[in-house]
Amino acid sequence: MLSPLHWLSRDAPSLLRQIEAIEERIDHEDYEGPADQEDDTMALLAYLHGTCLAVLGEPHRAIRELEIVLRLKNKLVQHVFLVPHAMIELAKCYNALGNNERSQNMLHNGWKRFFTNSLKSRLLSNIYKKMEMIQNAMAANGLRRALK
């Protein structure tokens, strides 16, 4: 079974062209969408554009698009869910550029703002932390065994 990322990496160039065409129509005011949802539409397009660019290995351009989502966060009505996802994608882009500190800060801030109030997300976080601890312990034990 193919992962969604495989599908996206295969079809990203085509999807990117479609997104850019829609953005161009909006910029030239040929797009007729609901006026009260313009910011939501722009945030969604920026998110899709940014994720496609990230998959195509263009993190600098992806960051510019994903930051649009963060700038629009206070104006979003329906697509508020895009903000934490954009933060995660931004963190991945910063990590790809070697800016690990900024990546960690982005993830930490996203966690504090969006995920600390949710019981499910706290549980998921605890599971991942425990898994990481176990994997590190197993790796350390494996290393110790290899050294003996």
N, C-alpha and C positions, 0 to 999 in steps of 0.2 A: 504494500500500500504506500502510495506516495504522500509525502507530507504537504501541508498547505504551502510551506515555504518553497518547496520544489515547484509547485504550480505557479507561485508568484514570480519566482526567478525566471521561469520559462516565458511567462506572459507579461512580465513587467514592462518591456519596451512598448508593446501594443497598448497596454493600459495607460502608460505614461503619456502616449500621444493623445489618447482620448481625453484624459484629464486636462492636458494642456489646451486642447481644443475647447473644452467647456470653459476653462478659465479665460481664454481669449474672448469667447462669446460674452461672458459676464463683464469683462473689462470694456467691451464695446457696447454694452447695454443691449445686446441682442437676445439675452437670456431673460425669459419671463418666468420667474419663480415667485413664490409668495414673498412680499416685501418684508414681512415681519420675520422671515426665516433666512434673510440674506447672510447674516453673520454665521448662522449654523451651516449654511451651504458652503460658505467660504472656508470655514474651519474643517469641514469634512473633506473638501477638495484639497486643502493644504495638507491634511493628515495623509490622505491617500497618495498625494504627490510626494510627500516626504518619505513615506515608507517605500514607495517604488524606487526612489533615488537611493535610499539606503541599501535596498536589495541589489541594486545595480552597482554598488560600490562607490557611490558618490556622497560621502558623509557631509562634506561642506555644504553642498546644495540642499541635502536633506535637512540639515540643521536650520537653514534659512526658512524652509517651508514649515517645519514642525514648530518653530518659534512663533509663527503666525497663529497657530492654535492657542498657544499660551497667552499671546496678546489679546486674543478674542475671548478668553475664558469668562470674563465678567459679563459679556454680551450674549453668551450662549443660552438658549432656552431648551432646545430638545437634545442637542448633542454634547451635553456637559460631560458625558462619559469619555469623550475624546481627550480631555485634558490629561488624566493620568496615563493613558496609553501613549500620548505624545511625549510625556515626560520619560517614559520607559524607552521609547524609540530614540529620544535625544540622548539618553544615557548610553545607549548602544553606539550611537554615532560618535559621541565623545570618546568612548572606549576604543572604537576603531581608529580614531585619530591619535591615540596614545595619551589622551588627557584623562587618566584614570581618576584623579582627584575630583575633577568636575563631574565625571560620570557617577562617582559614589555620592557626591553631594546632591546631584539630581535625583538619584534613587532614594536617598535618605529623606529629602524634602518631599518627594512624592509620597513616600510611605507615611510621613507625619501628617500630611494634608489630607490624604484620601483613604488610607487603609487602616488606620489605627482604631477607628470606630466600628469596624466590621468584625464580628465574631469569626466569620468564615475566613477572612483574610488574615486575622491574627493566628488562627489555627494553622492555616496554610504556611504562614511564615515560620511558625514554630516547627512544623514538620520539616521544612527545608533546612532550618538551622540544625535540627537534630540529625538529619541525613548527612549534612556537611560534616558535622562533628564525627559521626560514625565513619564516613569515608576517609576523613583525615586520620582517625585512629587506625583504621584498617591499613591505610597507606603507610603510616608510621610503623605498624607492626610488620608489615610486609618488608619494609626497608630494614628493620631490625633483623628479621629472619634472614634476609639476603646477606646481611653483613656477618652473620654468625657462621 
